[in-house]
């Protein structure tokens, strides 16, 4: 597969041997939103509620964690071998919902950074106890990330376990006019 990278100054074509194009592009989106989140979080670090930041007090440690996470995802992409359909589905789901959640966080960081009352917000953020910030993070993560992933994984597992008990017959439905769309 060829990827085009271009601008008015230069045009470059890069040949990429993609083992799994869908997973590749999911990872690219995941990397981009993580970079956006890392950059925008520096502008409002006093308002950061990520538990890693709250425990260490260091954005660098948080960034190192994100880099290690991305490297782990690239490792799975490079191997492109999974023990089951469930584990592959889990990775795709985590990348998809994770990109959405981190993208929302980056957008919130951006909105906060461009707010005219940023200095007042940062001063207020310094007064919020870590426990309160952590509570907010858990609420946000549970609603946007953990709950949808848990429900999707349970649904997929139920689907996968029930495959032995169901008959799939596409030809049967092709003969039914009411089934034709």
Buried (B, 14 or more C-beta within 10 A) or exposed (E): EEEEEEEEEEEEEEEEEBEBEEBBEBBEBBBBBBBBBBBBBEBBBBBBBBBBBBEBEEBEEBBEBBEEEBEEBEEBBEEEEEEEEBEBBBBBBBBBBBBBBBBBBBBBBBEBBEEEEBEEBBEEBEEEEEEEBBEEBEEBBEEBBBEBBEEBBEEBEEEEEEEEEEEEEEEEEEEEEEEEE
